Amino acid sequence: MSEPHFLMLGAVHLGVVSSAIFDEDHDEMVIVKDIDLFSLCEHHLVPFFGSVSVGYLPRGKVLGLSKVARIVEIFSRRLQGKCGCEQVSVSMWGSVQERLTRQIAEAIVHAVNPSGVGVVVKASHMCMSMRGVNKLRSKTTTSTMLGVFRDDPKTREEFLTLANTN
């Protein structure tokens, strides 16, 4: 992990979530889903919006539920650059959904060091609907799976099933 990236995640941990990390002997999956997402596409400088589902397997510490949503908010709404890049580009103004998905997962790992994390982002991009190909109902889904969510198919399946149910 590059130093700028580490510092960015450290700021999220220390500044926003540290007051809501609790020692808890809970080792079952925690899922917060349907978190509203609003961001800005760095390629076209137009909005994208949708929802985020975050799941993790605690390992002695849990994160206050509202802080999961706060992490999504921080990464989706802030001006951001590409971590570890040598030059500043248009990315200072927005995000790429793929990067945003990973940043949310890594922030959860940094905050509570769980056994694993899964994040799914489903979003509509205005760059797809108001310009170019004009596909009004298209959605983009991205996921990041870390730890046991990546390594254990049953854990990944449980998360994806629970994240996609009403």
GUTI-982155 format. One line per 3 residues: number of its first residue (from 1); their letters; for each residue x, y, z of N, C-alpha, C, O. Coordinates in pm, 1 decimal, always signed. Last residue first. Layout:
REM residues N
NUM	a	X,Y,Z,X,Y,Z,X,Y,Z,X,Y,Z | ...
//
This chain:
REM residues 166
166	ntn	-3416.5,-854.4,-43.8,-3488.4,-734.3,+2.2,-3510.3,-738.1,+148.5,-3569.0,-645.6,+204.6 | -3078.7,-956.8,-126.7,-3217.0,-984.9,-88.0,-3283.2,-857.0,-36.3,-3216.0,-764.3,+8.8 | -2811.7,-907.5,-174.3,-2905.0,-891.8,-286.4,-3049.2,-924.5,-251.7,-3135.1,-920.5,-339.8
163	alt	-2675.5,-962.5,+56.6,-2667.0,-825.9,+3.5,-2769.5,-801.5,-106.2,-2810.1,-687.5,-128.9 | -2715.7,-1238.7,+81.7,-2777.3,-1147.4,+177.6,-2779.2,-1003.6,+126.8,-2875.2,-930.7,+151.8 | -2561.4,-1326.6,-141.5,-2703.4,-1361.3,-128.3,-2773.6,-1263.4,-35.5,-2879.5,-1210.7,-69.6
160	lfe	-2307.4,-1228.1,-81.4,-2373.7,-1183.0,-203.9,-2524.0,-1213.6,-199.6,-2604.6,-1134.7,-248.8 | -2254.8,-1367.3,+162.5,-2259.3,-1221.2,+155.9,-2339.1,-1174.4,+35.1,-2428.4,-1090.7,+47.8 | -2262.5,-1635.1,+75.1,-2353.2,-1588.7,+179.8,-2366.8,-1436.9,+174.7,-2477.7,-1384.0,+181.8
157	ert	-2052.1,-1632.7,-114.4,-2189.3,-1660.4,-157.6,-2290.3,-1611.4,-53.6,-2392.3,-1552.7,-89.4 | -1831.2,-1585.0,+55.5,-1863.0,-1490.7,-52.7,-2008.5,-1507.9,-96.5,-2080.2,-1409.4,-113.7 | -1844.7,-1818.5,+209.6,-1858.2,-1687.7,+273.6,-1897.0,-1583.0,+170.7,-1985.7,-1501.4,+195.4
154	kpd	-1801.1,-2010.5,+9.3,-1925.5,-2013.2,+87.5,-1949.6,-1878.8,+156.2,-2062.9,-1830.8,+160.3 | -1541.2,-1954.2,-93.1,-1660.0,-1937.9,-178.2,-1791.8,-1935.1,-100.2,-1884.7,-1864.6,-139.6 | -1289.6,-1784.3,+53.3,-1387.4,-1888.1,+85.8,-1515.5,-1867.6,+4.2,-1590.3,-1773.2,+29.9
151	drf	-1132.7,-1566.7,-35.6,-1075.6,-1701.4,-31.0,-1176.4,-1813.5,-10.9,-1152.0,-1926.4,-53.4 | -1284.1,-1333.4,-20.3,-1218.2,-1368.0,-146.1,-1181.0,-1516.5,-148.4,-1196.0,-1583.5,-250.5 | -1370.5,-1338.8,+235.7,-1471.6,-1313.7,+132.2,-1414.6,-1346.3,-6.2,-1488.6,-1382.4,-97.7
148	vgl	-1141.0,-1361.2,+384.2,-1221.1,-1481.3,+363.4,-1331.6,-1461.6,+260.2,-1380.9,-1559.0,+203.4 | -983.3,-1093.4,+211.0,-977.1,-1194.7,+316.7,-1062.7,-1314.8,+283.5,-1059.9,-1365.5,+171.3 | -1218.8,-913.0,+7.3,-1089.3,-924.9,+72.7,-1096.4,-1031.7,+181.4,-1203.1,-1057.3,+237.2
145	mts	-1369.7,-809.9,-284.3,-1373.1,-911.5,-179.3,-1231.9,-924.9,-124.2,-1136.7,-945.5,-199.5 | -1557.0,-575.1,-448.3,-1424.4,-603.4,-394.0,-1443.8,-702.0,-280.5,-1525.4,-679.6,-191.0 | -1744.1,-506.5,-744.1,-1728.4,-568.5,-612.4,-1581.1,-577.8,-577.4,-1493.9,-587.0,-663.9
142	ttt	-1986.3,-324.5,-934.0,-1847.6,-359.4,-903.6,-1842.8,-422.5,-765.5,-1927.4,-395.0,-680.4 | -2213.5,-266.8,-1189.1,-2191.8,-332.0,-1059.8,-2045.1,-365.7,-1046.8,-1985.9,-427.0,-1135.6 | -2399.8,-21.7,-1349.0,-2268.1,-84.8,-1338.9,-2255.0,-141.9,-1198.6,-2282.3,-73.0,-1100.3
139	ksr	-2687.6,-4.6,-1554.2,-2625.6,+3.6,-1421.3,-2491.5,-68.8,-1428.8,-2473.8,-164.0,-1504.9 | -2912.0,+157.4,-1780.9,-2793.6,+74.6,-1754.2,-2740.8,+99.6,-1613.3,-2748.7,+210.7,-1560.9 | -3126.4,+304.5,-1866.7,-3147.0,+212.2,-1754.9,-3024.7,+127.7,-1721.3,-3034.1,+35.3,-1640.5
136	lkn	-3038.8,+468.5,-2084.2,-3099.9,+526.7,-1965.4,-3107.9,+433.1,-1845.8,-3097.0,+479.4,-1732.2 | -2789.6,+519.4,-2282.1,-2855.5,+400.2,-2226.9,-2910.1,+436.6,-2088.8,-2837.2,+435.6,-1989.6 | -2632.9,+689.9,-2462.8,-2769.2,+719.7,-2416.4,-2846.7,+596.2,-2372.4,-2957.3,+571.6,-2420.4
133	vgr	-2369.5,+689.3,-2553.4,-2460.0,+583.6,-2599.7,-2605.1,+600.8,-2555.8,-2692.7,+531.6,-2607.8 | -2306.5,+1025.1,-2507.0,-2256.0,+902.3,-2567.1,-2365.4,+807.7,-2611.9,-2445.6,+841.8,-2698.8 | -2513.3,+1126.1,-2231.5,-2419.4,+1154.1,-2339.9,-2379.4,+1021.4,-2403.1,-2417.6,+915.5,-2353.2
130	msm	-2682.9,+1034.8,-2038.7,-2708.8,+1167.6,-2094.7,-2613.8,+1206.4,-2207.0,-2632.8,+1309.8,-2270.9 | -2604.0,+770.6,-1967.3,-2742.9,+800.2,-2000.5,-2764.8,+936.4,-2066.0,-2859.4,+951.0,-2143.5 | -2334.2,+752.5,-1913.3,-2394.3,+649.1,-1998.7,-2534.4,+689.4,-2045.8,-2578.4,+646.9,-2152.6
127	cmh	-2292.3,+958.8,-1742.9,-2214.1,+958.7,-1867.1,-2265.7,+852.0,-1964.1,-2242.5,+861.7,-2084.6 | -2438.9,+890.3,-1523.9,-2497.3,+987.9,-1615.3,-2419.0,+995.2,-1745.7,-2474.3,+1034.1,-1848.6 | -2465.6,+565.4,-1418.0,-2370.3,+670.2,-1455.4,-2434.5,+762.9,-1556.8,-2479.2,+719.2,-1662.9
124	sak	-2580.1,+394.1,-1141.9,-2615.7,+446.9,-1274.0,-2523.0,+565.2,-1301.1,-2505.4,+653.0,-1216.7 | -2441.0,+119.9,-955.2,-2462.7,+261.5,-982.9,-2504.0,+287.3,-1126.5,-2468.6,+213.8,-1218.7 | -2355.8,-72.0,-685.7,-2439.9,-72.8,-806.0,-2476.3,+71.8,-834.2,-2534.8,+139.4,-749.6
121	vvv	-2099.3,-231.8,-518.5,-2152.7,-101.5,-556.9,-2231.3,-119.6,-686.4,-2180.6,-174.9,-784.1 | -2012.4,-429.2,-249.2,-2074.7,-429.8,-381.8,-2133.9,-291.8,-404.4,-2208.8,-240.7,-321.2 | -1760.7,-570.4,-55.3,-1830.0,-446.6,-90.4,-1884.6,-463.0,-231.8,-1813.0,-505.1,-322.7
118	gvg	-1650.1,-762.0,+217.9,-1707.5,-760.8,+83.4,-1780.1,-629.6,+62.1,-1852.4,-582.5,+150.0 | -1379.9,-877.4,+415.2,-1471.0,-769.1,+380.3,-1522.3,-792.5,+239.1,-1448.2,-837.1,+151.5 | -1251.7,-1069.1,+694.8,-1277.5,-1043.9,+554.1,-1378.7,-933.0,+536.3,-1453.3,-898.6,+628.0
115	spn	-1183.1,-1049.0,+956.1,-1136.9,-1167.9,+882.9,-1157.3,-1151.8,+733.0,-1087.3,-1214.4,+653.5 | -1095.1,-696.8,+1013.9,-1182.4,-814.9,+1015.9,-1118.8,-933.4,+945.1,-1013.8,-920.4,+882.1 | -981.1,-442.9,+1118.7,-904.3,-563.9,+1090.0,-990.6,-691.1,+1094.9,-961.5,-782.6,+1171.9
112	vah	-1108.6,-198.2,+1147.8,-1136.6,-303.0,+1246.2,-1064.7,-435.2,+1222.5,-1084.8,-530.3,+1298.1 | -992.9,-2.2,+964.5,-1062.3,+37.2,+1087.5,-1070.3,-75.2,+1189.4,-1042.0,-52.3,+1307.0 | -881.8,-138.8,+747.0,-795.8,-53.0,+828.5,-860.4,-20.9,+963.6,-791.5,-13.3,+1065.3
109	via	-1113.4,-260.2,+646.8,-1000.6,-341.4,+693.9,-913.3,-259.5,+787.3,-875.3,-306.2,+894.7 | -1254.3,-30.8,+572.0,-1310.8,-120.1,+673.9,-1200.2,-207.9,+732.0,-1194.2,-227.7,+853.3 | -1082.1,+66.2,+373.7,-1105.9,+147.5,+492.9,-1165.1,+63.3,+605.8,-1130.6,+83.1,+722.3
106	eai	-1101.3,-132.8,+179.9,-973.9,-114.5,+250.2,-990.1,-29.9,+375.9,-919.5,-51.6,+474.4 | -1367.7,-91.9,+92.7,-1326.7,-219.2,+154.2,-1199.1,-202.2,+235.2,-1189.8,-252.0,+347.4 | -1345.7,+168.3,-15.2,-1439.7,+141.2,+94.6,-1398.8,+13.5,+167.4,-1395.5,+10.7,+290.4
103	qrt	-1159.3,+124.9,-220.1,-1128.4,+215.8,-109.6,-1219.1,+191.0,+10.3,-1173.4,+192.8,+124.5 | -1302.0,-44.5,-397.3,-1184.5,-94.8,-324.3,-1150.0,-6.0,-204.7,-1115.0,-57.3,-98.4 | -1497.2,+134.4,-489.9,-1535.4,+7.9,-427.1,-1421.4,-46.0,-341.9,-1442.2,-87.9,-228.0
100	lre	-1338.3,+332.9,-609.9,-1422.5,+365.8,-496.1,-1461.5,+239.9,-418.1,-1458.9,+239.3,-295.0 | -1236.6,+194.4,-828.5,-1146.5,+239.4,-722.5,-1223.7,+268.1,-595.0,-1180.3,+232.2,-485.5 | -1475.5,+152.9,-975.9,-1391.0,+39.7,-937.4,-1298.4,+77.0,-820.9,-1283.7,+0.1,-725.9
97	qvs	-1570.9,+412.4,-1024.5,-1646.5,+321.6,-938.0,-1561.1,+205.3,-889.8,-1573.1,+163.5,-774.7 | -1360.8,+680.5,-984.0,-1393.6,+570.1,-1072.6,-1459.7,+467.2,-981.9,-1408.9,+438.4,-873.5 | -1427.8,+1022.7,-904.8,-1385.4,+887.2,-875.2,-1418.9,+795.4,-991.0,-1494.7,+829.5,-1081.9
94	gwm	-1309.2,+1360.9,-893.1,-1412.5,+1259.2,-883.3,-1356.0,+1122.5,-856.7,-1250.7,+1107.4,-794.6 | -1105.6,+1544.9,-916.0,-1242.0,+1593.3,-914.3,-1345.7,+1483.9,-894.3,-1463.7,+1515.9,-879.5 | -862.2,+1427.5,-942.9,-878.6,+1515.4,-827.5,-1024.8,+1554.3,-810.6,-1065.0,+1593.3,-701.0
91	svs	-861.6,+1305.8,-1186.5,-913.0,+1228.4,-1074.3,-922.6,+1309.7,-946.5,-985.3,+1265.2,-850.3 | -728.1,+1452.2,-1370.2,-869.0,+1485.3,-1351.4,-925.4,+1412.0,-1230.1,-1028.1,+1453.4,-1176.3 | -419.4,+1431.0,-1184.4,-497.1,+1433.0,-1307.8,-639.6,+1475.3,-1277.4,-667.6,+1528.4,-1169.9
88	vqe	-90.9,+1462.8,-1077.0,-230.4,+1486.6,-1044.5,-305.2,+1496.8,-1176.3,-259.8,+1563.6,-1269.2 | +156.4,+1205.9,-1083.9,+100.3,+1330.8,-1133.5,-45.4,+1340.8,-1094.4,-114.6,+1240.0,-1080.4 | +214.9,+974.7,-952.9,+318.4,+1076.8,-958.9,+263.4,+1209.3,-1008.7,+319.3,+1314.7,-978.1
85	cgc	-5.4,+812.7,-723.3,+27.6,+859.6,-857.5,+134.6,+968.0,-850.6,+142.5,+1043.2,-753.5 | -90.4,+730.0,-478.3,+38.0,+680.4,-523.4,+76.0,+728.3,-662.0,+180.3,+688.4,-713.9 | -429.3,+747.0,-559.3,-329.3,+726.8,-456.2,-200.9,+671.8,-516.6,-203.6,+578.0,-596.3
82	kgq	-570.7,+991.6,-747.5,-527.4,+852.2,-750.4,-414.0,+836.1,-650.9,-313.2,+906.1,-659.5 | -777.3,+1212.6,-551.2,-679.2,+1182.9,-653.9,-647.1,+1036.0,-651.1,-691.6,+963.6,-562.0 | -1095.2,+1361.7,-488.5,-991.4,+1263.6,-462.5,-899.9,+1247.3,-581.5,-939.6,+1265.7,-696.6
79	lrr	-1337.1,+1519.5,-303.2,-1248.2,+1532.1,-417.3,-1132.2,+1439.2,-391.7,-1076.4,+1439.0,-282.0 | -1597.4,+1308.2,-166.9,-1481.4,+1397.9,-157.2,-1409.8,+1411.1,-290.3,-1420.6,+1325.2,-377.8 | -1802.8,+1123.2,-184.9,-1833.5,+1265.5,-200.7,-1711.7,+1356.6,-199.8,-1725.2,+1475.0,-230.5
76	sfi	-1709.0,+863.9,-146.1,-1787.5,+895.2,-265.9,-1804.8,+1045.0,-288.3,-1820.1,+1088.0,-402.6 | -1566.9,+857.7,+93.2,-1498.3,+823.6,-30.8,-1578.0,+863.4,-154.8,-1518.9,+893.8,-258.4 | -1766.2,+942.8,+277.9,-1636.3,+1010.9,+266.1,-1572.4,+983.2,+131.1,-1528.6,+1075.6,+62.6
73	evi	-1976.5,+755.5,+243.4,-1996.0,+898.7,+218.1,-1863.5,+971.0,+194.5,-1851.2,+1050.8,+101.6 | -1857.2,+520.8,+333.4,-1906.4,+530.3,+195.6,-1919.1,+676.7,+156.7,-1876.6,+716.4,+48.3 | -1816.4,+599.3,+599.6,-1701.1,+566.9,+513.9,-1740.6,+575.0,+367.0,-1666.4,+629.5,+285.3
70	rav	-2082.4,+622.6,+682.6,-1996.7,+741.7,+679.3,-1873.3,+717.9,+593.3,-1830.2,+807.9,+521.3 | -2169.9,+359.0,+682.5,-2228.3,+453.1,+586.4,-2142.1,+578.3,+574.0,-2130.5,+634.3,+465.0 | -2011.5,+279.8,+896.9,-1996.4,+212.1,+767.8,-2050.8,+304.2,+658.6,-1986.6,+324.8,+555.6
67	ksl	-2112.0,+437.0,+1097.6,-1977.0,+467.5,+1049.2,-1945.8,+393.4,+919.6,-1862.8,+438.9,+840.8 | -2350.2,+325.8,+1165.2,-2353.7,+452.5,+1091.8,-2216.6,+489.3,+1037.0,-2206.5,+564.8,+940.2 | -2258.4,+100.5,+1309.7,-2323.9,+84.2,+1179.4,-2326.1,+213.8,+1099.0,-2306.1,+211.7,+977.5
64	glv	-1934.0,+85.7,+1448.7,-2069.7,+139.9,+1457.4,-2133.5,+141.3,+1319.1,-2068.8,+179.4,+1221.5 | -1760.8,-216.3,+1410.7,-1768.4,-75.8,+1374.1,-1912.9,-30.5,+1387.7,-2004.3,-100.0,+1343.4 | -1600.3,-442.4,+1634.3,-1705.8,-407.8,+1540.3,-1707.6,-256.9,+1522.6,-1661.9,-181.3,+1608.3
61	kgr	-1347.9,-682.6,+1704.0,-1389.7,-542.7,+1700.8,-1501.5,-525.6,+1598.8,-1498.9,-585.4,+1491.2 | -1304.2,-955.7,+1683.8,-1280.5,-891.1,+1812.7,-1321.5,-744.6,+1818.5,-1329.3,-687.5,+1927.2 | -1343.7,-955.4,+1391.6,-1241.5,-1033.5,+1461.8,-1206.5,-957.7,+1589.4,-1097.0,-903.1,+1603.4
58	ply	-1627.8,-973.3,+1171.8,-1548.7,-914.6,+1279.2,-1449.7,-1013.5,+1339.6,-1469.3,-1135.0,+1338.7 | -1660.6,-973.2,+842.4,-1658.5,-1072.1,+949.8,-1568.3,-1019.3,+1060.8,-1446.0,-1020.0,+1046.6 | -1876.4,-752.6,+654.9,-1746.5,-793.0,+709.4,-1765.9,-896.2,+819.2,-1872.2,-905.6,+880.5
55	gvs	-2018.9,-577.5,+379.6,-2024.4,-684.2,+478.3,-1885.5,-713.9,+529.1,-1787.7,-702.1,+455.3 | -2208.0,-334.1,+219.3,-2079.7,-363.9,+283.2,-2102.7,-474.4,+384.6,-2194.7,-466.7,+466.0 | -2344.8,-201.7,-70.6,-2361.6,-300.0,+36.6,-2223.1,-336.9,+87.5,-2132.7,-366.9,+9.5
52	vsg	-2466.9,+96.4,-211.3,-2351.1,+18.5,-168.7,-2395.5,-79.7,-61.2,-2473.4,-45.5,+27.7 | -2621.3,+248.1,-499.8,-2620.8,+197.7,-362.3,-2500.4,+107.7,-339.0,-2441.5,+51.8,-431.6 | -2609.2,+549.6,-685.9,-2659.1,+414.2,-668.5,-2658.4,+374.4,-523.3,-2690.0,+453.9,-434.8
49	ffp	-2467.9,+758.7,-940.4,-2537.7,+739.1,-813.9,-2590.6,+597.0,-807.2,-2613.6,+532.7,-909.6 | -2256.8,+1003.1,-1089.1,-2310.6,+867.7,-1087.6,-2366.7,+843.8,-948.7,-2319.1,+901.4,-850.9 | -2230.8,+1317.2,-1272.7,-2259.5,+1232.3,-1156.5,-2282.4,+1084.8,-1190.0,-2320.9,+1048.2,-1301.0
46	vlh	-1942.3,+1410.4,-1468.5,-2086.8,+1405.7,-1448.0,-2115.6,+1305.0,-1336.1,-2033.4,+1217.6,-1308.4 | -1679.5,+1406.7,-1566.4,-1722.9,+1512.0,-1474.6,-1875.5,+1525.3,-1469.0,-1929.9,+1635.7,-1465.3 | -1571.1,+1200.4,-1705.1,-1662.3,+1288.1,-1777.8,-1712.3,+1405.8,-1695.0,-1779.8,+1494.5,-1747.2
43	hec	-1389.2,+1075.1,-1533.3,-1361.8,+1078.3,-1676.7,-1445.6,+1182.0,-1750.0,-1398.8,+1244.5,-1845.1 | -1486.3,+1076.6,-1276.9,-1367.0,+1156.5,-1305.7,-1337.1,+1166.0,-1454.0,-1265.9,+1257.0,-1496.4 | -1810.6,+1113.3,-1176.9,-1724.4,+1037.9,-1266.7,-1604.7,+1124.2,-1305.2,-1621.4,+1233.0,-1360.2
40	lsf	-1895.6,+1158.6,-847.2,-1869.8,+1227.8,-972.2,-1771.5,+1147.2,-1054.7,-1661.7,+1116.0,-1008.5 | -2165.7,+1027.1,-643.8,-2027.4,+1061.6,-670.9,-2018.1,+1129.1,-807.4,-2118.9,+1153.3,-873.7 | -2359.0,+886.0,-398.8,-2357.0,+991.9,-498.8,-2212.3,+1030.9,-519.2,-2142.7,+1064.3,-423.3
37	ldi	-2540.5,+624.8,-254.8,-2410.2,+668.2,-305.8,-2432.4,+776.1,-411.1,-2514.4,+760.0,-501.5 | -2701.2,+476.0,+24.8,-2704.9,+565.0,-91.0,-2565.3,+615.6,-125.3,-2484.0,+644.8,-37.7 | -2686.2,+144.5,+105.8,-2635.0,+275.3,+146.0,-2633.5,+362.5,+19.8,-2571.5,+326.2,-80.2
34	dkv	-2772.5,-121.2,+93.0,-2855.4,-14.7,+36.5,-2816.2,+123.3,+90.1,-2901.9,+207.6,+116.4 | -2649.7,-262.7,+405.8,-2674.6,-260.1,+261.7,-2766.3,-144.3,+223.6,-2827.9,-79.6,+308.3 | -2425.3,-405.0,+610.8,-2502.9,-281.7,+597.3,-2524.5,-265.7,+447.6,-2428.4,-256.3,+371.3
31	ivm	-2364.8,-695.5,+790.9,-2390.0,-637.9,+658.7,-2472.5,-510.4,+673.5,-2576.0,-509.0,+740.1 | -2154.7,-915.7,+949.5,-2226.7,-790.4,+967.6,-2241.6,-728.4,+828.8,-2142.9,-710.9,+757.4 | -2123.7,-1257.7,+1035.1,-2122.0,-1153.2,+933.9,-2209.0,-1033.8,+973.4,-2320.5,-1049.1,+1023.4
28	edh	-1981.9,-1331.8,+1357.4,-2076.7,-1357.3,+1249.6,-2080.0,-1236.1,+1156.7,-2043.1,-1125.4,+1196.2 | -1842.8,-1294.7,+1588.9,-1768.6,-1343.3,+1472.4,-1860.2,-1384.4,+1358.1,-1820.8,-1462.7,+1271.7 | -1789.7,-1096.1,+1862.7,-1889.5,-1131.6,+1762.0,-1814.0,-1174.1,+1637.2,-1731.2,-1099.1,+1585.5
25	ded	-1708.3,-961.0,+2113.6,-1680.8,-1100.6,+2080.0,-1789.9,-1150.8,+1985.1,-1871.2,-1235.9,+2021.1 | -1585.5,-639.6,+2075.4,-1704.6,-723.6,+2079.0,-1667.1,-863.8,+2035.4,-1601.9,-882.8,+1932.8 | -1493.5,-315.3,+2113.9,-1449.2,-452.1,+2139.1,-1574.5,-537.0,+2156.7,-1658.5,-509.2,+2242.3
22	fia	-1579.1,-80.9,+1860.9,-1609.5,-142.1,+1989.3,-1551.3,-282.7,+1997.3,-1558.1,-359.6,+1901.4 | -1556.7,+231.8,+1730.4,-1500.7,+97.0,+1719.1,-1512.7,+33.8,+1857.0,-1463.4,+87.3,+1956.4 | -1622.0,+500.9,+1721.6,-1729.1,+401.5,+1709.1,-1673.5,+263.1,+1677.0,-1736.4,+186.0,+1604.5
19	ssv	-1413.9,+672.5,+1717.5,-1503.6,+681.7,+1833.6,-1613.2,+575.5,+1830.1,-1689.1,+561.8,+1926.1 | -1295.4,+623.0,+1470.2,-1230.8,+571.6,+1591.3,-1320.4,+578.1,+1713.9,-1304.9,+497.4,+1805.6 | -1403.2,+730.2,+1236.3,-1460.5,+606.9,+1289.8,-1403.1,+563.0,+1424.1,-1458.6,+472.5,+1486.5
16	vgl	-1280.6,+983.0,+1179.5,-1423.9,+961.8,+1165.3,-1474.3,+840.1,+1241.6,-1579.1,+847.3,+1305.7 | -1003.0,+1006.8,+1217.6,-1088.2,+1123.5,+1224.4,-1236.8,+1094.3,+1231.0,-1312.3,+1175.6,+1284.3 | -887.7,+750.8,+1196.4,-867.5,+832.0,+1315.4,-970.0,+943.3,+1328.3,-1018.5,+970.9,+1438.0
13	hva	-984.6,+651.1,+943.7,-992.4,+573.5,+1067.6,-986.3,+664.5,+1189.7,-1072.0,+655.4,+1277.6 | -924.9,+857.1,+766.7,-1063.2,+810.9,+779.3,-1078.7,+739.8,+913.5,-1173.7,+765.0,+987.5 | -649.4,+867.1,+801.2,-729.6,+984.2,+834.7,-875.7,+945.8,+851.2,-943.3,+996.7,+940.6
10	glm	-575.0,+618.0,+700.3,-551.9,+649.0,+840.2,-635.1,+766.6,+885.7,-686.4,+766.5,+997.6 | -631.3,+649.7,+432.1,-712.0,+556.1,+509.3,-696.0,+581.8,+657.8,-792.1,+569.3,+733.7 | -429.3,+840.0,+376.0,-568.7,+870.0,+349.3,-658.5,+777.3,+431.1,-753.6,+824.3,+493.6
7	lfh	-198.3,+699.5,+440.0,-232.3,+818.0,+516.5,-378.6,+855.3,+498.4,-444.7,+897.2,+593.5 | -210.7,+499.6,+243.7,-215.4,+464.0,+384.5,-257.0,+583.7,+468.5,-340.9,+571.4,+557.8 | -181.3,+655.6,+13.4,-302.1,+576.9,+31.6,-318.6,+541.8,+179.2,-428.3,+553.1,+233.8
4	pes	+77.6,+760.4,+45.5,-37.7,+849.6,+41.4,-168.7,+776.9,+65.3,-258.2,+830.5,+130.7 | +226.3,+505.4,+49.9,+216.2,+591.4,+166.6,+99.5,+688.9,+158.3,+26.0,+701.0,+256.4 | +66.4,+215.5,-91.6,+149.9,+333.5,-100.5,+127.2,+424.0,+19.7,+21.9,+419.5,+83.3
1	m	+85.0,-116.8,+0.0,+0.0,+0.0,+0.0,+89.6,+123.0,+0.0,+179.6,+133.7,+83.3
//
